[in-house]
């Protein structure tokens, strides 16, 4: 997936925001499309080798932005199979807005990555998740779509911990219940897509209460520093030493570099766990698995090295995947049942 921010907007204070248009208030759908640079469409066009117009490539087509002229930089946003049916930005956004917004100003961020390969909108839901005392999480629905086939049409619950702005996306499920994550292929059956999305929205609102219950159980389950160290080594494991490292100095150096990166990451996470991030007013972890989860999310959101833009990393990229893996492993490690899983 492309990770560079092409254009975006945001509402509210976020210490990791470096790019994008800051809005004074949450946006309506039309405002979100405009501020996020999403008011454009795509089309499929055939692919032909340069100088050979009669030699069309039959098993692939290009997806292009129609607001950019042929030959203009950034016009091509994907190369996909011929059965790929794009979901236009406005069509997808209207479907999403019909679930929760219905014209209201609820959008806190949105935009696209790179030239428009991946687009997203983040809408605030009513209500909050209270874990304990003043430890409150705001709830959002995140809508993502791609024009290059790298991301399915996807809607999921995302939480933001108010005290430190840590983000965590959740896939909701119950045993025997389908549709735990709303994810659909680009097959052109978008009438069914709207019906499925509506059912999933109703389901996700009900199941957000299960997320609250899970977090409270994590907060009530002790986690010692030693247990966290063991968990951390499982989450960010040592790299496997290549068999050829013994006889090949270049291979050995590569392995040692990877090992150093892993050790540095684990030391940084442990520092966040024990000391917090004072410059960002993020407190150290409580002695439970809820605190352990927040140590991972805080490090990933605010300190983890990334070649991508910070916002894309924490919400859509490798940071999001690490946090999801951490939650799943914590559930397994702590013995807490999987009411909510990534």
C-alpha positions in Angstrom: 0.0 0.0 0.0 1.1 3.5 -0.7 1.6 5.5 2.5 2.5 9.1 1.5 -0.2 11.7 2.2 -1.4 13.3 -1.0 -3.9 15.6 0.6 -5.9 15.5 3.9 -7.8 17.6 6.4 -8.1 17.2 10.2 -10.0 18.6 13.1 -8.6 18.9 16.6 -5.1 18.8 18.1 -2.9 15.9 17.1 0.8 16.1 18.0 1.7 13.8 15.1 0.0 15.9 12.4 2.5 17.4 10.1 0.5 17.8 6.9 -3.1 18.7 5.9 -5.6 21.4 6.3 -6.7 22.1 9.8 -10.4 22.7 10.2 -11.9 24.8 13.0 -14.9 22.4 13.2 -15.8 18.9 12.1 -16.7 18.7 8.5 -19.9 17.7 6.7 -19.6 15.2 3.9 -19.3 17.9 1.2 -16.8 19.8 3.2 -14.8 16.6 3.8 -14.7 15.8 0.1 -13.5 19.3 -0.7 -10.9 19.6 2.2 -9.7 16.1 1.7 -9.2 16.6 -2.1 -11.6 13.7 -2.8 -14.0 15.3 -5.2 -12.9 13.5 -8.3 -13.6 10.3 -10.2 -11.6 7.5 -11.8 -12.0 5.5 -15.0 -10.5 2.4 -16.4 -8.4 2.7 -19.6 -6.6 0.0 -21.6 -2.8 -0.5 -21.3 -0.6 -0.6 -24.4 3.2 -0.7 -24.8 4.7 2.5 -25.9 4.8 2.7 -29.7 2.5 -0.4 -30.1 -1.1 0.9 -30.1 -2.4 -2.4 -31.5 -0.8 -4.5 -28.7 -3.3 -4.0 -25.9 -2.5 -5.8 -22.7 -5.6 -7.9 -22.1 -5.2 -9.1 -18.6 -4.7 -5.6 -17.0 -6.3 -2.1 -17.2 -5.1 1.2 -15.8 -7.2 3.2 -13.3 -6.8 6.9 -13.9 -8.1 10.1 -12.3 -10.4 11.9 -14.8 -9.6 15.3 -13.3 -6.1 15.0 -14.6 -5.2 15.1 -18.3 -3.5 12.3 -20.2 0.2 12.6 -19.7 -0.2 14.6 -16.5 1.8 13.5 -13.5 -0.3 11.5 -11.0 -3.0 10.6 -13.4 -2.6 6.8 -13.1 -3.5 5.5 -9.7 -3.6 1.8 -10.3 -3.1 -1.2 -12.6 -5.8 -3.8 -11.9 -7.5 -6.9 -13.4 -10.3 -6.2 -16.0 -13.0 -7.3 -13.5 -12.1 -4.5 -11.0 -15.0 -2.1 -10.7 -14.0 1.2 -9.1 -16.2 2.6 -6.3 -16.2 6.4 -6.9 -15.2 8.6 -4.0 -18.4 10.5 -3.8 -20.5 7.3 -4.2 -18.6 5.5 -1.4 -18.7 8.6 0.8 -22.5 9.0 0.4 -23.0 5.4 1.3 -20.8 5.9 4.4 -22.6 9.2 5.3 -26.0 7.5 5.0 -25.0 5.2 7.8 -24.1 7.8 10.4 -23.8 11.3 9.2 -26.9 12.1 7.1 -25.5 15.6 6.4 -24.2 16.2 9.9 -20.7 17.6 10.6 -19.1 14.5 12.0 -15.9 14.1 9.9 -12.6 14.6 11.8 -10.2 13.6 9.1 -10.1 12.4 5.5 -7.9 12.4 2.4 -5.9 10.3 0.1 -2.5 8.6 0.0 0.0 9.3 -2.7 -1.8 10.2 -5.9 -5.2 8.8 -4.8 -4.5 5.1 -4.6 -6.1 4.8 -1.2 -8.8 7.2 0.2 -10.2 7.4 3.7 -12.8 9.2 5.9 -13.0 9.1 9.7 -16.3 10.0 11.3 -17.1 10.4 15.0 -19.7 8.2 16.6 -22.0 9.3 19.4 -21.1 8.1 22.8 -17.7 7.1 24.4 -16.0 4.1 25.9 -15.1 4.6 29.6 -12.6 2.1 30.8 -12.2 3.5 34.3 -12.3 7.0 35.9 -11.3 9.6 33.4 -9.8 7.0 31.0 -12.1 7.6 28.1 -12.0 6.6 24.5 -13.8 8.4 21.7 -15.3 6.1 19.0 -15.1 6.6 15.3 -15.9 4.6 12.1 -13.1 4.5 9.6 -14.0 4.1 5.9 -11.2 3.2 3.5 -11.2 2.3 -0.2 -8.6 1.9 -2.9 -8.4 2.5 -6.6 -5.4 0.3 -7.1 -6.8 -2.9 -5.5 -4.5 -2.7 -2.6 -7.3 -2.2 0.0 -10.8 -3.6 -0.1 -13.8 -1.4 0.6 -13.5 -1.5 4.4 -15.4 0.0 7.4 -14.2 -0.6 11.0 -14.5 0.8 14.5 -11.6 2.9 15.6 -11.0 4.3 19.0 -8.9 7.3 20.2 -7.8 7.4 23.9 -8.4 11.0 24.9 -5.6 11.2 27.5 -2.9 10.5 25.0 -4.5 10.4 21.5 -3.5 6.7 21.0 -5.5 5.1 18.2 -6.7 1.5 17.9 -8.8 0.0 15.1 -11.0 -3.0 16.0 -12.6 -5.7 14.1 -15.7 -6.8 15.9 -17.0 -10.3 16.2 -19.0 -12.9 18.0 -18.8 -16.7 17.5 -21.1 -17.7 14.7 -21.7 -14.1 13.6 -20.6 -13.1 10.1 -19.6 -9.7 8.9 -17.1 -9.1 11.7 -15.2 -6.6 9.5 -17.0 -4.9 6.7 -14.7 -5.6 3.8 -15.9 -6.1 0.2 -14.2 -6.6 -3.1 -14.6 -4.2 -6.0 -17.1 -6.3 -8.0 -19.5 -3.5 -9.0 -22.4 -4.9 -6.9 -22.8 -1.7 -5.0 -26.6 -1.9 -4.3 -25.9 -4.9 -2.2 -22.9 -3.1 -0.7 -25.2 -0.4 0.7 -27.5 -3.0 2.2 -24.6 -4.9 3.8 -23.0 -1.7 5.1 -26.2 -0.7 6.8 -26.5 -4.1 8.6 -22.8 -3.9 9.6 -23.2 -0.4 11.1 -26.1 -1.6 13.3 -24.0 -4.5 14.3 -20.9 -2.5 15.1 -22.7 0.0 17.3 -24.1 -2.9 19.4 -20.7 -4.6 19.6 -18.8 -1.4 20.6 -20.2 -2.2 24.0 -18.2 -5.5 23.9 -15.1 -3.4 23.2 -15.8 -1.5 26.4 -16.2 -4.7 28.3 -13.0 -6.1 26.9 -11.0 -3.1 27.8 -12.4 -3.1 31.4 -11.4 -6.8 31.7 -7.9 -5.9 30.5 -7.7 -3.1 33.1 -8.7 -5.6 35.8 -6.1 -8.2 34.8 -2.6 -7.7 36.4 0.5 -7.6 34.2 3.9 -7.5 35.8 6.9 -5.8 34.2 8.4 -9.3 33.7 5.3 -10.6 32.0 5.3 -7.5 29.7 8.9 -8.2 28.8 8.1 -11.7 27.8 5.1 -10.5 25.8 7.1 -7.8 24.1 9.7 -10.4 22.9 6.9 -12.4 21.4 5.4 -9.3 19.7 8.7 -8.0 18.4 10.8 -11.2 18.1 14.5 -11.7 17.4 15.2 -12.1 13.7 16.2 -15.5 12.5 19.9 -15.8 12.0 20.6 -17.0 8.4 22.6 -20.2 8.1 25.1 -18.5 5.8 25.9 -15.8 8.4 28.7 -17.8 9.8 30.7 -17.7 6.5 29.3 -14.6 4.9 30.3 -11.3 6.5 27.7 -9.2 4.6 24.9 -11.6 5.6 26.2 -11.4 9.2 26.2 -7.6 9.2 22.7 -7.6 7.9 21.5 -9.9 10.6 23.3 -7.8 13.3 21.6 -4.6 12.0 18.2 -6.2 12.1 18.9 -7.5 15.7 20.0 -4.0 16.7 16.8 -2.5 15.3 14.7 -5.1 17.2 16.5 -4.5 20.5 16.2 -0.7 20.1 12.4 -1.0 19.5 11.9 -3.3 22.5 13.9 -0.9 24.7 11.9 2.1 23.5 8.6 0.3 24.2 9.8 -0.7 27.7 10.8 2.9 28.4 7.3 4.0 27.4 5.8 1.3 29.6 7.8 2.3 32.7 8.2 6.1 32.2 5.5 7.1 29.7 6.4 9.9 27.2 6.7 13.0 29.4 7.1 15.5 26.5 3.6 14.4 25.2 2.1 14.1 28.7 1.6 10.4 28.3 1.8 8.6 31.6 3.5 5.3 32.4 1.5 2.1 32.2 -0.7 0.9 35.0 0.2 -2.6 36.2 -2.4 -4.4 34.0 -2.9 -5.6 30.5 -4.8 -2.4 29.5 -1.7 -0.5 30.4 0.4 -3.0 28.4 -1.8 -2.4 25.3 -1.5 1.3 25.7 2.3 1.1 25.9 2.3 -0.5 22.5 -0.1 1.9 21.0 1.7 5.0 22.4 5.1 3.8 21.1 3.7 2.9 17.7 1.7 6.1 17.3 4.3 8.6 18.5 7.8 7.1 18.5 8.1 4.1 16.1 10.3 4.8 13.2 8.5 4.9 9.9 9.3 5.9 6.3 5.7 6.7 5.8 3.8 9.8 7.0 3.0 9.4 10.7 -0.8 9.7 10.2 -0.9 7.0 7.5 1.4 4.8 9.6 -0.8 4.8 12.7 -4.2 4.7 11.1 -3.7 2.7 7.8 -0.3 1.2 7.7 2.2 -0.9 9.6 1.5 0.8 12.9 -2.1 -0.1 12.7 -1.2 -3.8 12.0 1.2 -3.9 15.0 -1.4 -2.6 17.3 -4.0 -5.1 16.1 -1.5 -7.9 16.6 -0.7 -6.7 20.0 -4.3 -6.8 21.1 -4.8 -10.3 19.8 -1.6 -11.5 21.6 -2.6 -9.8 24.8 -6.0 -11.5 24.7 -4.2 -14.8 24.3 -1.6 -14.1 26.9 -3.9 -12.8 29.5 -6.5 -15.5 29.0 -9.2 -13.0 28.4 -11.9 -14.3 26.0 -11.9 -12.9 22.4 -15.0 -10.7 22.5 -13.2 -8.2 20.2 -10.3 -9.1 18.0 -8.2 -7.4 15.2 
